[in-house]
Amino acid sequence: TDVPKGLPNSKKHIFVVLGSGSIKGGRIPAKYKRRLKLALKALEVYPDHKLIISGGETSPGHTEAGLGYDWLRTQGIAANRLIKEASSYSTIGNARNSMAIIVAKKYTSYTVITDATHQRRAGVLFEAARVQLSEKARKNLAIKAISNLSYMDSKVATKAPTTSESSVIAYHTALLLNINSEYQAAKKGTGAYPILKLGSTGTWVKALQKKLGVAADGIYGPKT
């Protein structure tokens, strides 16, 4: 819950807070409010930085982005520091649409603000969105996540991901990259490429490691 120190200047770096629903009548639920409080804290520590508020309509006439924007304005944050991304209905949308804004506005780094149990999945999806946009641009978009800002909603979040969590992350990544059919085929053993995971070994792991720029020893360890 501590705001990262030493972040790049406001021309290069931006914060992104992820929505978490709304209550009938446009009230902000506790889960979303705690994320917004962290975002407020970050904007106070970095008074020149801007924030993307990501989240679409979750109750009639109200978007997560709009509710977050209004709340932050009541806390004294200037309108020109807040960017509403109100088209997302899932973490996949948060990542895809927020990354598009980051690219369009020429930021080179970002920090995601969300709950600790959500941070790992969000982080992977944001990177997948960057890869997808790089492919469309036919060049590597040198944008990176720097640290994160999380509400510690569970101590479990500090441990290695479970098999179930890893499966959800992989599935959502496949959906974002529009390769879910290939992913499902690989899971069933009918696809052209194998599923690689912690503990996997062999030539496919080596090929992946070369792409990632890590030591190509053919062993899928923590660094891979």
C-alpha positions, -999 to 999 in steps of 0.1 A, spaced: 0 0 0 30 23 -1 34 45 -31 65 35 -51 94 60 -48 116 73 -76 91 69 -105 99 86 -138 86 122 -145 50 129 -154 58 132 -191 69 95 -192 49 78 -164 12 74 -157 -9 57 -130 -38 34 -139 -66 25 -114 -89 -4 -122 -126 -2 -114 -146 -27 -93 -183 -23 -100 -208 1 -86 -239 -2 -65 -274 6 -78 -279 43 -78 -242 50 -87 -227 45 -53 -191 33 -51 -186 0 -33 -160 -4 -6 -138 -26 -29 -135 2 -55 -133 30 -29 -101 15 -14 -85 14 -49 -95 51 -54 -80 60 -21 -47 45 -31 -49 64 -64 -55 96 -45 -25 89 -23 -3 83 -55 -15 116 -71 -7 135 -39 28 120 -37 33 128 -74 15 161 -79 23 164 -116 13 129 -127 -19 118 -144 -42 89 -138 -63 67 -161 -95 56 -144 -106 24 -162 -140 8 -160 -173 8 -180 -210 9 -171 -218 -15 -142 -251 1 -132 -276 20 -154 -263 54 -163 -230 51 -143 -195 40 -153 -168 30 -130 -146 56 -147 -171 83 -142 -178 75 -106 -140 74 -99 -135 107 -117 -162 124 -97 -149 111 -64 -113 122 -71 -126 156 -81 -143 160 -47 -109 152 -32 -93 181 -49 -77 164 -79 -77 187 -110 -97 175 -140 -68 178 -163 -50 151 -143 -77 125 -148 -84 104 -179 -116 84 -181 -115 50 -199 -152 41 -197 -155 12 -222 -141 -17 -202 -163 -45 -188 -135 -68 -176 -98 -68 -167 -91 -78 -203 -108 -45 -214 -90 -26 -187 -57 -37 -200 -65 -34 -237 -81 0 -235 -57 15 -210 -27 4 -229 -41 20 -260 -43 53 -241 -7 49 -228 6 43 -263 -14 72 -278 -2 96 -252 34 84 -256 40 73 -220 69 49 -216 59 34 -182 29 30 -159 19 17 -124 -13 -3 -120 -35 3 -89 -58 -25 -78 -62 -51 -51 -33 -75 -44 -53 -106 -55 -60 -89 -88 -26 -74 -94 -9 -105 -109 -36 -111 -135 -38 -75 -143 -1 -72 -148 1 -101 -172 -29 -88 -192 -14 -53 -195 19 -68 -208 -2 -89 -233 -20 -58 -244 14 -41 -250 26 -71 -271 -6 -71 -291 -3 -33 -299 34 -39 -308 24 -65 -333 -2 -41 -348 24 -13 -350 50 -37 -364 76 -25 -339 84 -31 -302 66 -5 -280 90 1 -252 65 5 -224 70 -11 -191 52 -15 -157 72 0 -129 63 -15 -95 26 -16 -85 3 -1 -59 -20 -27 -42 -45 -29 -15 -34 -60 5 -67 -78 5 -51 -112 12 -18 -125 23 -22 -153 -2 -14 -127 -29 23 -126 -18 27 -164 -25 33 -182 -58 2 -185 -80 -19 -216 -76 -26 -239 -106 -61 -226 -107 -50 -189 -107 -24 -197 -134 -50 -213 -156 -73 -183 -153 -45 -159 -162 -35 -181 -192 -72 -183 -204 -77 -145 -201 -44 -138 -219 -55 -161 -247 -88 -142 -249 -71 -108 -250 -47 -120 -278 -75 -136 -297 -59 -170 -297 -83 -188 -274 -90 -216 -300 -53 -223 -303 -49 -223 -265 -78 -247 -260 -64 -270 -287 -30 -270 -270 -46 -278 -237 -63 -308 -252 -30 -319 -269 -44 -313 -304 -26 -281 -312 6 -274 -329 23 -259 -298 26 -273 -263 15 -256 -231 46 -246 -211 46 -241 -174 69 -240 -143 89 -273 -144 86 -278 -182 119 -287 -200 131 -292 -236 135 -275 -269 102 -256 -267 113 -240 -234 146 -231 -250 128 -214 -279 107 -194 -254 137 -184 -233 155 -171 -264 124 -150 -273 123 -136 -237 160 -129 -236 168 -150 -206 193 -178 -203 182 -206 -227 189 -237 -205 157 -255 -215 143 -254 -179 112 -234 -171 122 -219 -138 111 -187 -119 130 -163 -142 113 -178 -173 
